[in-house]
């Protein structure tokens, strides 16, 4: 099976995805607040410290989910970077399909430079936003990644 041809597209997060991330962040914050205020902790300063530490994290979740991403498949590797950042912040690595509902996909980008499982990016894509590239994108997502040549292997035959 051949690899899919090169592809490059700009991925803006879907409105529904941004809303889901915001709702998840609000639910997590509500659960944390419930736990903090239900706990029988004698020091009231601890509650304020917990709130001050957690609020910026939960406030940042919707901002992280609303970043526009430049995504590129070169036929061998996936490359991505935030549209607002320069080339210095470009990453490359693997792309995995987490969910595929036909007209909607949830993808996971895992940088090859990181071995930490929590590093990476989640991307939600809908056919309606990427109709012109949807077939090529699905071909690239499910395309087999060519094996990297091993050290000492002869180069592949070319005409």
N, C-alpha and C positions, 0 to 999 in steps of 0.2 A: 504494500500500500504506500502510495506517495504522500509526502507531506503537503499540506495546504499551501497555496501561494502566500506571499507576504501581504500583510494587512496593517493598516494604521487608522485609528479612529480616536475621536475625542469622546470620552465617556463622562457625561454629566449625570449625577445621581437622580434617580426617579423621585418624584414628589412623594409617592407612597412609601418608598424606602426611607426617605428623610423623616417622614411622619412616624414610621415604625421605630426608628432608632430613637427619636425624641420621646415616644411613648415608653419605650423600654427604659430609657434613662430616667424618666419621671417615676416609673414604677419601682426601679431600683432605689432611687432617692427616697421615695415614700417608705419602702421597706426598711431602709437604713434609719430613717427618722423614727419610725415606729419602734425599732429595736433600741435605739439610743434613749428615747424618752420612756420606754417601758422598763428599761433595766434599772435595777435598784443600785445606783452608783452614788455614793455619798458626796463625791466631789462634783459640784455643778460646772466647774470650769472644764471638765473632761467633755461634757456634752457640747459646749461651745467650740472646743478644739476639734472635735470630730466633725462638726458641721463646717467649720472653716476649711478643713482639709478636703472634705468630700464635695462641697459645692462647686469648686472650679472644675473638678473632674467631670461631674455630671453636666455642667454647663458646656463643656467642650465637646461632648458626644455629638450633638447635632452639627456643630461646626466641622467636625471630622467627617461626618457622613455626607456633607454637602460639597466636598472638594471635587473639582473637575479634574479628570485624569486623562493623560495622553497614553494610549495603549498601542503597542506595536508588536506584531508577530513577524519575524524575519524568515520564517520557514524552519528555524531551528530553536530559537529561544523567544521568550516573552520579555519585553522591555516596557517599563512604565515610569512616569514621573508626573508630579502635580503640575497642572497647567500654569499655575502662578509661580512656580519655582524654576530656576535655571537648570541647565543640563547637568550641573554638578550633583544634583540630587536624583539623577536617574538610577533606576534599579533594574536588575534582570533576574529572572528565575523561572519558577514553574507556575503554571496556572492549573487549578483543579476545579472541577465542576462540583459544587455542593448540592445544588438543586436545579433541575431543568424541568420547567413546566410547559415547554413548547414555545410559548410567547414570552416567557420570562425566565431568566437564569440568575442564579446566585453563584458567583465565582470567587475563588480564593487565590490571591497572588502570594506566593511564598518566595522571598528573596533567596537567591542561591548563596549569598554571602552570609546568611544567618542560619544557624542551626537551632535557634530558639523557636519553639512551636507557636508562640504568641506573636511573633513578628510577622508582618504581612499586611495585606489589604483585602478587604471584602468589597466586591463590586456587584451591584444589582443592575441588571440590564433588561430592558423591555423591547420587544420587537417594534412597537410603535415609535420609539425614539431613534431606532437604528435600522429602519426598514431597508434602506439602500444597501446596508452592509450586513444584514442579518444572516443571510445564507453563508457568505464568506466567513463571518465571525464564527458561526457554528461549525463550519468545516475546520477552521483553524483550532478551535477549542478542542474538538475531538480528534484532531490529526495526531498521528503518532509522532513523537519526538525522535528525530534521527539519533542514533547512538553516537556518542562522541568517539572519535578514533582513539584507540589505545596506543600508548607509547610503543613505537617499534613497528606498528602496522603500516603496510605500504599504503600510499594514497589511493583513493578509489580510481578506477579506470575511467578515463575521459576520452572522448573522440577528438 
